[in-house]
Amino acid sequence: MDGITLVTGANKGIGREIAAQLATLGHTVVIGARSAELGEKAAAELGTDSVVLDVTDPASVAAAASALEERYGRLDVLVNNAAIARPPGTDLAHQTPSTADLGTLRTIFETNFFGVITVTNALLPLLRRSAAPRIVNVSSSAASLTRNADPAVELPISAGYTPSKTALTSLTLQYARELRGDGILVNAVCPGYCATDLNGHSGFRTPAQGAVAAVRMATIGADGPTGTFVDDEGPVPW
C-alpha cells in the first residue's frame, strides 16, 4: 500500500528512517518537525515533503492539518513518532517517583501522550477520507506492564518516560476500539533500544532497524490487525 503519510518528529532519528523507508516504498511522505529549517533540510535530502508541526502546540497542529488538507485532501497513514525522554537540561535519574519534578513529568506527558491525542484528533477528518487509513504509535517495550512487573527483567525506574509510553500503548488500544468501525487500523510498535538523541546514542540498534516495525504496520493491508503492540519480531507483552 502506498499513500499520503505523515511522520511526526521525523527530521532525525527513528522518525527520519521511518520516513525514508516509506518513501522508498512509494509513499508520499510528509516530515513533521518543530523546526521549519530542519524539516525542510531532511525533506530535501529524502525527496519528501515537510510541514511545521509541534505536537504540544494545538495551533501548530491545526495549521499542519490545514496544510495537509490543502496539499493532498486526505491522509492515509499517520505515524505518531515524536517523543522526548526528558526536557532539555534535565536528567533521567531525576525521574524516580519519589524524587521526580512534576513539571518535568508534565512536559514529558505533553509530548508523548497528550501530543498524540492532539495530532490524531486533528487529522482524523483527513484519515476518514482515505480508502485504507492507518495510525501507528511508536511506544516502547520498556513501558510494558508485564515486563516491569517481572523482577527478573532489569529496567530503569522512571516516573516520566516509561509511564508516558505505558499510557500511549493503552491509548492506542482505546483508539483501535473506537475507530474499528471506521476501518482505521491503529497499532503500537516498539523500535527497540536504538542509538538516537533521545538516549544520548547509547542504544545498540540503529534507527533503520528501529523503523522496521512502524513501516510494517504502516503498510498492512485491509485484513491487517488493529489494537496490537508489536516489535519487528512479533507481539510485545502489554
N, C-alpha and C positions, 0 to 999 in steps of 0.2 A: 504494500500500500504506500502510495506517495501522497502528498498533500501539503497544505499550509501548516507550518509548525512553528510555535513559539517556545523558546527555551529561556527561562529566566536565569539570571546570573551566569550568562554564557560567554562573557568576554575572556574568561580564563578557566583553567582547571577542568573539572569533570564536565561542567556545562558546555565549555568550548568543544570538548571531544564529542559530547552528545550531538551538538550542532554539526560538527564536521562529519560524523558518521552518517547522520540522517541526510545531510546534503549529498553525500556520496551515493546514497540510495535513491536520490531523485526528489527528495522533499524540497520544497521552497521554505527555507529556514529563516526565521527572524530571531536575531540575537537580542535578548532583553538585557540591558545594562544600565546601571545608575549614571554612568558617565557617557555622554554622547560621544566624546572623543575615543574612549576605549572601545565602545560598542562598534563604532564605525571602523576603527582600525581592525578589529577582529573580523568584521563582516567583509572588509576589503581583502583580507588575507584568505578567507574561506570561500569567497564568492557568494555570500549570503546577504540578506537584508538585516537591518538593525532598527531598534526603537529604544528610546529612553524610557526606562522603567525602574522605579524604586518601589519595591513591593510594600514598603512601610508607609508610603505616601498615597492615600486614596486619589488625590488629584492627579498624580503621575500615572497611576494605574488607569484611571478613567481616560486620560489623554492617550495612553498607549492603545487602549481598546478602540478609541475613536480612529486612531491612525490605522490600525489593522482593518477596521471596517471600511475605511476609505480606500485603502490599497487593495484589499483582497475580497472583502464582502463576507468572509467566513473564516473559521479556524477549524482545522481538522485534528490537530494534536497540540495539547498544552503539556509541557514538561516543567513542573514546579521544582526547579533545582536550586534556586537562590537560598543560601543559608549562611549562618555565622556560628562559630563555636564560642566566641566571646567578643564583646565590644573592643575596639582598639584601645590598647593601653592597659587591659586587664589580664589576669592570669587565670587559666583553667583551675589551678589549685585553689582558687578562692570561691569555687562553686560547690563546695561541700554544703549540705543542707544547714549545718549548724553555724556556718560562717558566711554564707552567701549574702551578697549585697542585693537587695530586692530590685534596685534599679537595673543592675546588670541582668538579672533574670528576666525582667520585663522586656529589656532590649532584645534579648535572645528570642523570647517567645514572639515578639512583634514581627521579627523576620521569619522565623522557622515555622510558626503556626498561624498567627493572625494574617501574615502576609500571604500565605497560601489561600486562605479564605477570601481575602480582598481580591486577589488576582483571579481566582477561579470564578467567583460570582460575577465579576465584571466581564468575563469572557464567555460565560455560559450562553448568552444570546448568540454569539458567533459560532460556538461549538454546536448549538442546536441546528444551525444551518448546514452542517456537514452531513454527508451520507454515512460517514464512519468515524464519529468523534471518539477521541481517546484522551484521557488525562493520566499522566504519570507523575507520582510524587516521589521525590528522592528522599528516602528515610535512612535508617541505619540499623543494622543488626545489633549494634551496641546498645540500642534502646529497647531491645526485645525484653518483655517482662519475664518470659521463660528463662532466658539466659541470665538476667540479673538476679533471679531468684535462686539460681543454682550456685551453691558455694564453691563448686569446683571450677567455675568459669571466672577468670580474673578480668574484671572490667573496672575502669576508673569510676570513682564515686562523683556524681555530678547532679546538682540541683537545677542546672540550666540546660545545657545542650542535650543531655540524654533524655530528660523528661519532655523537652520540646519535640524531640523526634518520636518518642512514645506517643505523644498526643497527635502528632502528624499521622502516624500509622493508623491510629484509631479513627482519626478524621477521614482518612482515605476510605475506610470501611463504611462510614456513615454516608459519604458521598456516593459510594458504589450502590448502597441500598436505595438511596433516594433517586438516583439517576438511572437505575437499571431499566425502568420502563421507557426511558427516553432513548435507549440504545447507546448511552455513553458509558464506555468501559473505563473504570477507574481502578488503578492498581498502584501499590507502593513497591519501591525497589531499594535494595541496598547495594551501593557500589563497592563495598569493601573498604579496607583501610588504605586509601590512596595518598600518594605524596602530593599535597596541594598546599596552598597558602593557609587553608583552614587549620591544618595541624602542623604548620611550620615545616612542611615537606618531610615529615617523619614516617609517612606511610610506606609500606613495602609493595604496593601495587601502583601501576601507572594510571593516570587519568583515562587513558584509552581503554584499559581493562575495566576501570570503574564505570565507563559509559555503556558497556555491553548490555547489562540488564535493562537499563532505561530504553535503549534503542530497540531492544527486542519487544518490550511492552508497548512502545510507541507504534510498532508496525504489526501488531497482532491483527488477525482477521476478524470478521464478524462473529465467528464462533469462538473467539478467544475468551479468556477468563475475565472476571471483574471481582473486585474485593479481595485481591490476593496480595501477599507480601513475599517477594522473591529476590534472590540474587542471581548471578549468572550460572549458578549450579542447581538452582531449584528453590523450593519453598524455604522461607526463613521462619523460625518459630515466632509466634506473636509475643 
